[in-house]
Amino acid sequence: MSRRKADYPAKRSMNLFYKPDRTTKPATIALYVLFALVCLLGLGKFLVYDVWTETAGARRALESAERQLEGVMLELTDYGEVWERYSRYSATEEERALIDRMEVLALLDEAVAASMDTVSISGGTVQLQFSGVTLAETAQIVKALEASPIVASTMVNTAATTQLDGAPAYAGGPVQASVLIQLQKEVSEG
């Protein structure tokens, strides 16, 4: 048997390309330093400059608010006098508890379809005298008054005839009535 020569790879040319290491040269070091400075500058903008400008803006807003507060405090120097004038012209607790007189008069004007002789409003009561209606009409007037939410109760004190000829009041003639009305604040439904 013959031995053949085995084919082994062999290098027949020479590679002369050589890449020198430049990481130790001053230009490369300068680039790394410049990159680090740019990164620090970017971080400094977000971590220092933005916080500093925000703080300066907050200080300006605080100074503005303090000036405004000083102006308001100067306006409040005569607060006692203003409160005294307000208390003098505003409604007292007792007056606020009363029902509006114009509302009461509007109710009487709407409900009483007769000649009102006298109306006396004192606190939470109304004393009303009217004439020129029959007993049935007097009952309707009292019913209309009691239907109002500001009326707590009514009481007819007297209902006397105004006829002079001696005809009885139940005969349908006009009477003079006196009604006592107890008022209440409207109850809010809610």
ABEGO torsion letter per residue (X at the ends): XBBBBBBBBBBABBBABBBBBAAABAAAAAAAAAAAAAAAAAAAAAAAAAAAAAAAAAAAAAAAAAAAAAAAAAAAAAAAAAAAAAAAABBBAAAAABBBAAAAAAAAAAABABBBABBBBBEABBBBBBBGBBAAAAAAAAAAAAABAABABBBBABBBBABAAGBBAAAGBBBBBBBBBBBBBBBBBX
